[in-house]
């Protein structure tokens, strides 16, 4: 794996998931609400996971 991918793969993936969540929140109700909640919760879950992993 190239250094660029190793450094930027996770931030780009988190940004894409967040963007999908934001767009889903703007476009509709029902299933889009669930997609938006999941998409916007992923960065928070990643932050908590990284903080807990770093403490150990």
C-alpha positions in Angstrom: 0.0 0.0 0.0 1.3 3.4 -0.9 2.0 6.0 1.8 -0.7 8.2 0.4 -3.3 5.5 0.7 -2.1 4.5 4.2 -2.4 8.1 5.5 -5.5 9.3 3.6 -7.7 6.2 3.2 -9.5 6.4 6.5 -10.1 10.2 6.5 -11.5 10.1 2.9 -13.8 7.2 3.8 -15.1 9.0 6.9 -15.7 12.1 4.8 -17.6 10.2 2.1 -19.8 8.5 4.7 -20.5 11.9 6.4 -21.3 13.4 3.0 -23.8 10.6 2.3 -25.4 11.1 5.7 -25.7 14.9 5.1 -27.2 14.5 1.7 -29.6 11.8 2.9 -30.7 14.1 5.7 -31.5 16.9 3.2 -33.3 14.7 0.6 -36.1 13.0 2.5 -37.7 11.2 5.3 -38.1 7.6 6.4 -35.2 5.5 5.2 -33.2 8.6 4.5 -33.5 9.5 8.2 -31.9 6.2 9.1 -29.1 6.6 6.5 -28.4 10.1 7.8 -28.2 9.0 11.4 -25.9 6.2 10.6 -23.8 8.3 8.2 -23.4 11.1 10.8 -22.7 8.7 13.7 -19.8 6.9 12.0 -17.3 9.8 12.6 -18.3 9.8 16.3 -17.9 6.1 16.6 -14.5 6.3 14.9 -13.3 9.0 17.3 -14.4 7.1 20.4 -12.8 3.9 19.1 -9.5 5.7 18.3 -9.5 7.4 21.7 -10.1 4.1 23.5 -7.5 2.3 21.5 -4.9 5.0 22.1 -5.3 4.8 25.9 -4.5 1.1 26.0 
